[in-house]
Structure formats: structure tokens, C-alpha cells
Amino acid sequence: MARALLLAQAPAQHRGGAYRDMINQVVPAGQPKIVFSFSSILQRPPPSHHHHQRGSFQVLTKQHCSLQKKVSAILLRKVAVEVQTTERRKGICSVADVAEQGVQTDHKDVLVHQTHSQSFQNIHSESELLRGIRNEVESGRLPARAGSGMLELYTNYKDAVRSSGVNNADDIAVEVMSTVLDRILLQFENPFTFPSYHQRMLEPYDYYEFGQNYVRPLIDYRNSYLGNIGLFDEIEGYLKRGENVILLSNHQTEADPAVIALLLETTHPFLAENLTYVAGDRVVLDPFCKPFSMGRNLLCVYSKKHLYDIPALAEMKRIANTRTLREMSALLRNGGQLIWIAPSGGRDRPDPVTQEWVPAPFDTSSVMSAKRLSDSVRVPGHIYPTALLCFNIMPPPYQVEKELGERRAVGYSGVGFAVGPEICYDSLASSIEDKNTARDLYTQAAWEVVNENYNVLKGAICNGMGLSTSTPSCSLVQPWRKGIIEPT
């Protein structure tokens, strides 16, 4: 049963014999599994006693359903609703509280693996990696749906690295993905809970380099560009003088932080390592995303696009966002902060008519909220629009999805990141009497700079025009082509 279900869920291009053989290795014949969505496998295995009851909510155990290894997404949502009032009293408001902290607080007897499985360590071949997935699925430590997700991610990653043309593509894929699967598995064994403000984790495990090493083989540096490198110098100068900088950017993939850091690491490693990202709840709740998020400085918020996915939790999410804004304000008061914000509230999507990827419009309330926070502290602040093009690395689904656990396509591609000149509210909108009109004008001006620079990057990367697409307002460079960074 499981093999048929996993194969049915495989992407169309991988439903042939090779993918079927991999499925056979991961889920042997005669090994039935219940296949859940990723949103149903976020938490730990059920308690070993008959059942645990809190209020009107029960967690079903193996005695009631021997095949249900994880609490389902529906039950998880019921837990979140059940703990809403309790957690509000406790003042717990971080972005992951509803989905994770509530379960940890109210169900402490839930089994937590005390030792980390070694299935993905010391891996040297594809067969060993596939055996590791199979062993984890068979043991029950990893749900079959997650095993299918691991297999799909590995296959897509291997294909992407192969397309780069490097001679040792398969070895790179095995080496990188064994580490990735090891860190993902850890999130099923002992999930990490993100606070409202998360500082990148460098020890005892360096999650920053982990994320860099995963994305680096996917970037075609020969077809990648930085725009307006002198403005990055200007930004770094402000930061080192203790002033704050906020970047208003479009948002394209889950890999955006790594792409930005990799493009900046040659000339501006200080910016790459000290950038703080305002991150939506998806990247801190999905176990396939969390290991990469753990290596970044994050201010965690609930996206407006998902604020009412569960209406009963909307108020809790607003409280969480308010707490994150306070954390951001505290950082800005300290000075020397570089903060990246995507005012569109989510990732870009293709134009429904042209199918061209375009920067999503900025939300005025998000832009003005960032400006108010910057203006509310005594430390000088600066706001710059930035354009990012990297959708081919990990393109999101064409439609916004409510559930966690989306399928992840992976590609090898050129990428680009460009900054525009600082935008000043007073020079743009101070003469306009109507405040709402002035705010909309300021937001539109920021987006137009992003869109203009994005089109320059698109001409260079997608249309194959290279450095010739540079304009007076967006000058492209490739500092890594000097031999500092090249595909290996």
C-alpha cells in the first residue's frame, strides 16, 4: 500500500522505473504505512500509556491505532485551539508557540528521543543514503510521508547538481544530502522551537555553514550578479558607525537568506553574517525548513496571508507579531542592525498571463510599520530597496498554500541581488497633505526601484545578456569571477 501511495505522490518526471526502484528500497514490500501530509508529522510520537486527556482533547495512542505514529494535522490544530487561552495567560507569544510550545507544555509525557539516530552519518554512497531513509521509516522514527519527502528532495537535488556540469555531482549530492537528512531527522526526534527573536546557531553545530553548503552547489556563479556594490559599501559603513539599515525586498524562495549571503560573502562577509531576516511561520514550523532557519538571525512573524488560516488562532498570531515588533524595536535601539523585510507578505509568484516571475506588490502597512519602528528610536536609520532574483533555485508552488510540507523543486541557476539608493520619506511625500496618499506613494516608490533593478537582473540572468544589461541606476558586477568562488 505504501509504495503505491508514495509513487502516486511522486512528481510526474520521477514516476518511472528509477524512482520506483528507490521507493522499493525505502519502503519494502509487505511493510504497510499510513501516509500523512507533512503538516501531520510536525510533532513527536504519541505517549506509550493508554491515553492522555486534557480537557476535551485526547491524543490517540498505539493501543488505539497502532499505525498512527504522529499526531495528525487535525489533532494538532485542536491542541492549538485548546492551549490558546492557557498560553495567553502564560504570556507565550513566539511564532512557534501555537503549533509547538503548546504541545510541549501541555503534553510533557510525549515521548522524545533522547539519542539521535546515526542513520545518515558516515554516508559514502547513494545506496547507503537510501538505506538510511528505509531504516528510519521501518523503525517508525520517520513517517512514510516524510521518507517520501526525503527521497524526492534528494532526487531533485542530485538532478540539480548534475545539471551544473561538475564531474563529481553524485558525490556532492550524497555528501550534502546526508547532512541535510540528518538535520531534518533531528527535527522529528526532538523539534526545535523558535523564539520571537532567534540568533543564528553556530555551536555545537554550525547551522549557518550548513545552509551555505547546501545552496552553494545550486548557484551558477558564471551567470550570477551583484547590483550597485558601492551601495553595499555605504550600508556597511552605516552599520559600523552604529546606525541601522532596513532592506525592503521582494521574496522568492526558502533559500533567499543563503542566496543573499553567498552573493555577499566575497566582498561583504560582514553584511552576509549579520543580516537579520523577518521570517514567516512556515520556515520555522516545517521540519524540512527548520534546520536551514536555525542558521539565520530571524525575527519570527505570522504572515498576513496565513493569519486567518485557523480563525480561532488569529488573535494569538497578532499577539505573537506584536511581541516580535517589540523585539525588533529593542534591536534597533541598540543600533548597528541590518534587517531584511519582505513587505509583500510572501513569496513572488508568476504572472498568471505571461508566466513571468515578477516582484509582488508591497503592502503599505508593512512598509510604514518598518519606517515607524526605525523612526521611533534615537539611533539614525536608513531604508534601502533591494531586488532578489533566485526563483529557479527552489521555486515555490504557483498558488499560496495553507498547509505545511509543500513539495520542493530544486534547480541549478544563476541568481542576483541588487540594492537601490536609500529612499527618503520627506523628499517623496512631505508635501502631500493626505497621509494615506503619501504613505502609498512612498511604498510604491520603493517597489518601483525593486522592480526596475529586478528587470536588470532578469535581463542579465534569464535573457542571457550578462553585464551588458547594466544601467546608470543598476550596475552589475561579478566579484567571485576572480577565482575566489567558483563551482567545484
Buried (B, 14 or more C-beta within 10 A) or exposed (E): EBBEBBBEBBEEEBBEEEBBEBBBBBBEEEBEBBBBBBBBBBBBBBBEEEEBEEEEBEBBBBEEEEEBBBBBBEBBBBBBBBBBEBBBEEEBBBBBBBBBBBBBBBBEEBEEBEEEBEBBEEBEEBEBBBBBBBBBBBEBBBBBBBBBBBBBBBBBBBBBBBBBEBEEBBBBBBBBBBBBBBBBBBBBBEBBBBBBBBEBBEEEBBBBEBBBBBBBBBBBBEBBBBBBBEBBEBBBEBBEEEBBBBBBBBBBBBBBBBBBBBBBBBBBEBBBBBBBBBBBBBBBBBBBBBBBBBBBBBBBBBBBBBBEBBEEBEEBBEBBBEBBBBBBBEBBBEBBBBBBBBBBBBBBBBEEEEEEBBBBBBBBEBBBBBBEBBEEBEBEBBBBBBBBBBBBBBBBEEEEBEEBBBBBBBBBBBBBBBBBEBBEBEEBBEEBEEEEEBBBBBBBBBBBBBBBBBBBBBBBBBEEBBEEBBEEBBBBBBBBEEEEBEBE
